[in-house]
Amino acid sequence: MYFNKNNIKSIYNITKESDADYTLFFLVSMLIITSIVFSYSLTIYTVEFFGYNQFHFFLRQLLVGILSIFIMWSFSLINPDKLIGKVGMGLFVLFFFIMAIMPFLPSSIVTASGGANRWIRLPGFSLSPVEFFKIGFIYFLSWSFHRKVIDKPKKIGLKDEALLLAPYFFAFFVVVFIVAFLQKDLGQVVLLGVILVVLLIFANRSFKLFLVLGALALMGLVGLILAAPHRMQRIYSWWAMVQDGILSILPSWAEPYLRIEELPEPYQVSHSLNAIHNGGFFGQGVSLGDIKVGFLSEVHTDFVLAGITEEIGLIGLICIIAILFMIVWRIFRISRRVENPIYHLFTLGIALMIIVAFLINSYGISGMIPIKGIAVPLLSYGGSSMLSMAIAIGLVLSISRKVNFEYEEKVKKINEKR
């Protein structure tokens, strides 16, 4: 084959476009490996209690971790224009349908938790549809806002603006009904609500709309809490921990109205704080933590940060948090540089999903807010959470190929002008 200058330039451009953000890939892989290590270390008591093999959780997380790394690498090699739309909309439609029919499925193929069906039971593993739906929901918002919201003028009346956004609010209310009422998972609703509001901000909507949305969201949140006894129990448990501190800074006349006697003991959060305290600066050593031995039942899932802190200390936790925030920063960097508005909103939504989930979990296990069952991205044990995050990061890596190519082209044009 004869190569002229144009052929060589074409090959060079293809090569540049195929360079994804592999720094992001390696950072995410580091957290996946960390999760695999602690899926063994933190489950010593759990495997004994249930009579599992000592490597039961480790082998499952290892298999899922390897598959997740493979998914990220494979997606990073694909042109985003051929990948993002199909995967994003496919996840939205498929898992929305699965979540809608789960209450009507036979108990033989669903796993119940707290009186709600949240997992599909498949041969060898269970699948949590909401974890994958979140990725599709973010793409649906990004695609929809680009088509009907961003291109509309910002200066329109509140009524017209509400009508413009009505389809998305309706879709969100349907999601709230499915996730909050049927699956009793308010934490995921809060996460999706935050993402919806932030993406609306970047879609240049008016401040009045956010005031109205904020008031409606607050009333809706209170209503959802009051409607479910288990949520009220969590609120009472949290208030038992913080009421003395809060009441000490309020006027004395408020105490008779706000103090509640005989509140339930905040068992889980108390042991979580003990684990964090036991870790000190340098930790007790990997696999040497005490709180996991029967005191903290969800130490490898919802309370994984507490278990990790006890074993590798505050210094180790800071390193893990630093890696997590570097991941978020690199996704924000990709979002800022990409020219396609759909990709911009989508990558922004993925970054928000990671950081909001981390903050909800970390604030919950430290007693700052009522505890919610949201996994720590890339760290908590669980195949659905890990695989969904791998798909999300893989899509971001695919977009980064286009970003790097466009950035190099801009630099080249600037240098040519000089």
C-alpha positions as CSV (number, residue, x, y, z in Angstrom):
1,M,0.0,0.0,0.0
2,Y,1.3,3.4,-1.0
3,F,1.4,6.0,1.8
4,N,1.3,9.7,0.9
5,K,1.2,12.6,3.4
6,N,-2.6,12.6,3.5
7,N,-2.7,8.9,4.4
8,I,-0.2,9.4,7.1
9,K,-2.1,12.4,8.6
10,S,-5.3,10.3,8.5
11,I,-3.6,7.5,10.5
12,Y,-2.2,10.0,12.9
13,N,-5.6,11.5,13.6
14,I,-7.1,8.1,14.2
15,T,-4.3,7.3,16.6
16,K,-4.8,10.5,18.5
17,E,-8.5,10.0,18.7
18,S,-8.0,6.5,20.2
19,D,-6.0,7.9,23.2
20,A,-8.5,7.8,26.1
21,D,-7.8,9.2,29.5
22,Y,-5.9,6.2,30.8
23,T,-4.9,8.1,34.0
24,L,-8.6,7.9,34.9
25,F,-8.6,4.3,34.0
26,F,-5.7,3.5,36.3
27,L,-7.2,5.5,39.2
28,V,-10.5,3.7,39.0
29,S,-8.7,0.3,38.7
30,M,-6.8,1.2,41.9
31,L,-10.1,1.6,43.8
32,I,-11.4,-1.6,42.3
33,I,-8.3,-3.5,43.5
34,T,-8.8,-1.9,47.0
35,S,-12.4,-3.1,47.0
36,I,-11.2,-6.7,46.2
37,V,-8.7,-6.7,49.0
38,F,-11.2,-5.4,51.6
39,S,-13.9,-7.8,50.4
40,Y,-11.7,-10.5,52.0
41,S,-10.4,-8.5,55.0
42,L,-13.8,-7.2,56.2
43,T,-15.9,-10.3,55.8
44,I,-14.0,-12.7,58.2
45,Y,-16.9,-12.8,60.6
46,T,-19.6,-12.8,58.0
47,V,-18.3,-15.9,56.2
48,E,-18.1,-17.7,59.6
49,F,-21.6,-16.6,60.6
50,F,-23.3,-17.8,57.4
51,G,-21.0,-20.9,57.0
52,Y,-19.5,-19.7,53.7
53,N,-16.1,-20.5,52.4
54,Q,-13.5,-17.9,53.6
55,F,-13.0,-16.7,50.0
56,H,-16.7,-16.5,49.2
57,F,-16.9,-12.7,49.0
58,F,-13.3,-12.3,47.8
59,L,-13.7,-14.5,44.7
60,R,-17.0,-12.9,43.7
61,Q,-15.6,-9.4,44.0
62,L,-12.4,-10.5,42.2
63,L,-14.5,-11.9,39.3
64,V,-16.6,-8.7,39.1
65,G,-13.5,-6.5,39.5
66,I,-11.8,-8.2,36.6
67,L,-14.9,-8.0,34.5
68,S,-15.3,-4.3,35.4
69,I,-11.7,-3.4,34.4
70,F,-12.3,-5.3,31.1
71,I,-15.5,-3.3,30.4
72,M,-13.8,0.0,31.0
73,W,-10.9,-0.9,28.8
74,S,-13.2,-2.2,26.0
75,F,-15.4,0.9,26.1
76,S,-12.3,3.2,26.0
77,L,-11.5,1.8,22.6
78,I,-14.8,2.5,21.0
79,N,-15.9,5.7,19.2
80,P,-18.3,7.5,21.6
81,D,-20.7,8.4,18.7
82,K,-21.2,4.7,18.2
83,L,-21.5,3.8,21.8
84,I,-22.9,6.4,24.2
85,G,-26.5,6.8,22.7
86,K,-27.1,3.1,22.4
87,V,-25.8,2.1,25.8
88,G,-27.3,5.1,27.6
89,M,-30.8,4.9,26.2
90,G,-30.7,1.1,26.3
91,L,-30.0,1.2,30.1
92,F,-32.7,3.7,30.7
93,V,-35.5,1.8,28.8
94,L,-34.5,-1.7,29.9
95,F,-34.0,-1.1,33.6
96,F,-37.0,1.3,33.9
97,F,-39.1,-1.6,32.6
98,I,-37.5,-4.1,34.9
99,M,-38.0,-1.9,38.0
100,A,-41.7,-1.3,37.0
101,I,-42.5,-5.0,36.8
102,M,-40.5,-6.1,39.8
103,P,-43.4,-5.8,42.3
104,F,-45.3,-8.3,40.2
105,L,-42.6,-10.9,39.7
106,P,-42.7,-14.2,41.6
107,S,-40.7,-14.4,44.8
108,S,-38.6,-17.1,43.2
109,I,-36.7,-14.6,41.0
110,V,-36.6,-11.5,43.2
111,T,-34.9,-10.8,46.5
112,A,-36.7,-8.8,49.1
113,S,-35.1,-6.3,51.5
114,G,-37.1,-4.3,54.1
115,G,-40.4,-5.5,52.5
116,A,-39.5,-4.3,49.0
117,N,-38.2,-6.2,46.0
118,R,-34.8,-4.6,45.0
119,W,-32.8,-7.4,43.4
120,I,-33.4,-9.8,40.5
121,R,-32.1,-13.2,41.4
122,L,-30.2,-14.8,38.6
123,P,-28.1,-18.1,38.5
124,G,-25.1,-17.4,40.8
125,F,-25.8,-13.7,41.5
126,S,-28.4,-11.0,42.1
127,L,-28.8,-7.9,40.1
128,S,-29.9,-4.5,41.4
129,P,-31.7,-2.7,38.5
130,V,-31.6,0.8,40.0
131,E,-27.8,0.8,39.9
132,F,-27.9,0.5,36.1
133,F,-30.9,2.6,35.7
134,K,-29.1,5.6,37.2
135,I,-26.6,5.6,34.3
136,G,-29.5,5.5,31.8
137,F,-31.4,8.2,33.6
138,I,-28.4,10.5,33.5
139,Y,-28.1,9.9,29.7
140,F,-31.8,10.5,29.2
141,L,-31.6,13.8,31.0
142,S,-28.5,14.9,29.0
143,W,-30.1,13.9,25.7
144,S,-33.5,15.5,26.5
145,F,-32.0,18.8,27.9
146,H,-29.9,19.2,24.8
147,R,-32.9,18.7,22.5
148,K,-35.6,20.8,24.3
149,V,-34.1,22.8,27.1
150,I,-30.7,24.2,26.3
151,D,-31.8,25.6,22.9
152,K,-34.8,27.4,24.4
153,P,-34.4,31.0,25.5
154,K,-33.6,31.5,29.2
155,K,-35.9,34.6,29.6
156,I,-39.3,33.0,29.5
157,G,-42.1,33.1,32.1
158,L,-42.2,30.6,35.0
159,K,-45.4,29.0,33.6
160,D,-43.9,28.5,30.2
161,E,-40.7,27.2,31.7
162,A,-42.7,24.8,33.8
163,L,-44.5,23.5,30.8
164,L,-41.2,23.2,28.9
165,L,-39.8,21.0,31.7
166,A,-43.1,19.1,32.5
167,P,-42.2,15.9,30.7
168,Y,-39.0,15.6,32.8
169,F,-40.7,16.3,36.0
170,F,-43.3,13.7,35.2
171,A,-40.6,11.1,34.3
172,F,-38.9,11.9,37.6
173,F,-42.1,11.5,39.6
174,V,-42.7,8.1,38.1
175,V,-39.1,7.2,39.1
176,V,-39.8,8.5,42.6
177,F,-42.9,6.3,42.8
178,I,-41.0,3.2,41.7
179,V,-37.9,3.7,43.7
180,A,-39.2,5.4,46.8
181,F,-42.6,3.7,47.2
182,L,-42.2,0.3,45.5
183,Q,-38.5,-0.3,46.3
184,K,-38.4,1.9,49.5
185,D,-35.1,3.3,48.5
186,L,-35.2,7.0,49.3
187,G,-31.5,7.5,49.2
188,Q,-31.4,6.8,45.4
189,V,-34.2,9.2,44.9
190,V,-32.2,12.0,46.7
191,L,-29.2,11.2,44.5
192,L,-31.2,11.3,41.3
193,G,-32.9,14.5,42.4
194,V,-29.6,16.3,43.0
195,I,-28.4,15.2,39.6
196,L,-31.6,16.5,38.0
197,V,-31.3,19.9,39.7
198,V,-27.6,20.4,38.9
199,L,-28.1,19.4,35.2
200,L,-31.0,21.9,35.1
201,I,-28.6,24.6,36.4
202,F,-26.2,23.8,33.6
203,A,-29.2,24.0,31.2
204,N,-29.5,27.7,32.1
205,R,-32.9,27.6,33.8
206,S,-34.2,30.6,35.9
207,F,-33.7,31.1,39.6
208,K,-37.4,31.3,40.3
209,L,-37.8,27.8,39.0
210,F,-35.2,26.5,41.4
211,L,-37.0,28.1,44.3
212,V,-40.2,26.4,43.4
213,L,-38.5,23.1,42.8
214,G,-36.7,23.4,46.1
215,A,-39.9,24.0,48.0
216,L,-41.7,21.1,46.3
217,A,-38.7,18.8,46.8
218,L,-38.6,19.6,50.5
219,M,-42.3,19.0,51.0
220,G,-42.0,15.8,49.0
221,L,-39.0,14.6,51.0
222,V,-40.9,15.2,54.3
223,G,-43.9,13.4,52.9
224,L,-41.9,10.3,51.9
225,I,-40.3,10.2,55.3
226,L,-43.6,10.5,57.2
227,A,-45.2,7.8,54.9
228,A,-42.7,5.1,55.9
229,P,-42.2,4.0,59.5
230,H,-38.7,2.6,58.8
231,R,-37.6,6.0,57.6
232,M,-39.0,7.7,60.8
233,Q,-37.1,5.1,62.8
234,R,-33.9,6.2,61.1
235,I,-34.6,9.8,61.8
236,Y,-35.3,9.1,65.5
237,S,-32.1,7.0,65.7
238,W,-30.1,9.9,64.2
239,W,-31.8,12.5,66.4
240,A,-30.8,10.4,69.5
241,M,-27.2,11.0,68.6
242,V,-27.3,14.7,67.7
243,Q,-30.1,16.2,69.8
244,D,-27.9,17.1,72.8
245,G,-25.4,18.9,70.6
246,I,-28.1,20.7,68.5
247,L,-30.2,21.7,71.5
248,S,-27.1,23.1,73.3
249,I,-26.8,25.9,70.7
250,L,-30.5,26.7,70.4
251,P,-32.5,29.0,72.7
252,S,-33.6,27.3,75.9
253,W,-37.3,27.7,75.0
254,A,-36.9,25.4,72.1
255,E,-35.7,22.4,74.1
256,P,-39.2,21.3,75.5
257,Y,-40.5,21.2,71.9
258,L,-37.6,19.4,70.3
259,R,-36.2,17.0,72.9
260,I,-37.5,13.5,72.5
261,E,-37.0,10.9,75.3
262,E,-36.6,7.2,75.0
263,L,-35.3,7.3,71.4
264,P,-33.9,4.1,69.8
265,E,-30.2,3.5,70.2
266,P,-28.1,4.4,67.1
267,Y,-26.5,1.0,67.2
268,Q,-24.9,0.8,63.7
269,V,-23.6,4.4,63.6
270,S,-22.2,4.1,67.1
271,H,-20.1,1.1,66.1
272,S,-19.2,2.9,62.9
273,L,-17.8,5.8,64.9
274,N,-16.0,3.4,67.2
275,A,-14.3,1.7,64.2
276,I,-13.2,5.1,62.9
277,H,-11.9,6.0,66.3
278,N,-10.0,2.7,66.7
279,G,-8.2,3.2,63.4
280,G,-6.4,6.3,64.6
281,F,-3.9,7.7,62.2
282,F,-2.3,4.5,60.9
283,G,-4.9,1.8,61.5
284,Q,-4.8,-1.6,63.2
285,G,-3.6,-3.3,60.1
286,V,-5.3,-5.0,57.2
287,S,-7.6,-7.8,58.5
288,L,-6.9,-6.9,62.1
289,G,-10.0,-4.7,62.8
290,D,-12.2,-5.5,65.7
291,I,-15.6,-3.9,65.0
292,K,-16.2,-6.1,62.0
293,V,-16.3,-9.2,64.3
294,G,-20.0,-9.2,64.8
295,F,-20.5,-5.6,65.8
296,L,-21.1,-3.9,62.4
297,S,-23.2,-6.2,60.2
298,E,-22.8,-4.2,56.9
299,V,-19.1,-3.4,57.3
300,H,-18.2,-4.6,53.8
301,T,-21.1,-2.8,52.1
302,D,-22.8,0.3,53.6
303,F,-20.2,0.8,56.3
304,V,-17.1,-0.1,54.2
305,L,-15.5,3.3,54.9
306,A,-15.6,2.7,58.6
307,G,-14.2,-0.8,58.3
308,I,-11.4,0.5,56.0
309,T,-10.6,3.3,58.4
310,E,-10.2,1.0,61.3
311,E,-7.7,-1.1,59.4
312,I,-5.6,1.4,57.5
313,G,-6.3,4.5,59.6
314,L,-7.0,8.1,58.8
315,I,-3.9,8.4,56.6
316,G,-5.1,5.4,54.4
317,L,-8.6,6.9,54.2
318,I,-7.3,10.2,53.1
319,C,-5.4,8.4,50.3
320,I,-8.5,6.6,49.2
321,I,-10.6,9.9,49.3
322,A,-7.8,11.6,47.3
323,I,-8.0,9.0,44.6
324,L,-11.8,9.3,44.5
325,F,-11.6,13.0,44.2
326,M,-8.9,12.8,41.5
327,I,-11.3,10.5,39.6
328,V,-14.1,13.1,39.9
329,W,-11.8,15.9,38.9
330,R,-10.6,14.1,35.8
331,I,-14.3,13.5,34.8
332,F,-15.1,17.2,35.3
333,R,-12.0,18.0,33.2
334,I,-13.4,15.8,30.4
335,S,-16.8,17.4,30.8
336,R,-15.4,20.9,30.6
337,R,-13.4,20.2,27.4
338,V,-15.9,18.2,25.4
339,E,-17.8,20.1,22.7
340,N,-20.8,17.8,22.3
341,P,-23.4,19.2,24.8
342,I,-24.9,15.8,25.4
343,Y,-21.5,14.4,26.4
344,H,-20.9,17.5,28.5
345,L,-24.0,17.0,30.6
346,F,-23.6,13.2,30.7
347,T,-20.0,13.3,32.1
348,L,-21.1,16.0,34.5
349,G,-23.9,13.8,35.7
350,I,-21.6,10.8,36.2
351,A,-19.2,12.9,38.3
352,L,-22.1,14.2,40.4
353,M,-23.4,10.6,40.9
354,I,-20.0,9.5,42.3
355,I,-19.5,12.5,44.6
356,V,-23.1,12.7,45.9
357,A,-23.2,8.9,46.7
358,F,-19.8,9.2,48.5
359,L,-21.0,12.2,50.5
360,I,-24.4,10.7,51.5
361,N,-22.6,7.5,52.6
362,S,-19.8,9.2,54.5
363,Y,-22.0,11.7,56.2
364,G,-24.4,8.9,57.2
365,I,-21.8,6.6,58.8
366,S,-20.3,9.5,60.7
367,G,-23.8,10.5,62.1
368,M,-24.0,13.9,60.4
369,I,-27.2,12.8,58.5
370,P,-29.5,9.8,58.9
371,I,-27.9,6.7,57.5
372,K,-29.0,5.7,54.0
373,G,-28.2,2.4,52.2
374,I,-26.1,3.8,49.3
375,A,-23.0,2.1,48.3
376,V,-19.6,3.8,48.2
377,P,-18.8,4.0,44.5
378,L,-16.0,1.5,43.5
379,L,-15.4,0.4,47.2
380,S,-18.5,-1.2,48.6
381,Y,-18.9,-5.0,48.0
382,G,-21.5,-5.7,45.4
383,G,-21.6,-6.7,41.8
384,S,-24.3,-4.4,40.5
385,S,-22.7,-1.3,42.0
386,M,-19.3,-2.2,40.6
387,L,-20.5,-3.2,37.1
388,S,-22.7,-0.1,36.8
389,M,-19.8,2.1,37.8
390,A,-17.5,0.3,35.3
391,I,-20.1,1.0,32.5
392,A,-20.3,4.6,33.5
393,I,-16.5,5.1,33.7
394,G,-16.1,3.2,30.4
395,L,-18.5,5.6,28.7
396,V,-16.6,8.5,30.1
397,L,-13.4,7.0,28.8
398,S,-14.9,6.6,25.4
399,I,-15.9,10.3,25.4
400,S,-12.4,11.2,26.5
401,R,-11.0,9.8,23.2
402,K,-13.0,12.5,21.4
403,V,-12.0,15.1,23.9
404,N,-8.3,14.4,23.4
405,F,-8.6,14.4,19.7
406,E,-10.5,17.8,19.7
407,Y,-8.0,19.3,22.1
408,E,-5.1,18.3,20.0
409,E,-6.7,19.7,16.9
410,K,-7.3,23.0,18.7
411,V,-3.6,23.1,19.8
412,K,-2.5,22.3,16.3
413,K,-4.6,25.1,14.8
414,I,-3.3,27.6,17.4
415,N,0.3,26.6,16.6
416,E,-0.3,26.9,12.8
417,K,-1.7,30.5,13.3
418,R,1.5,31.4,15.1
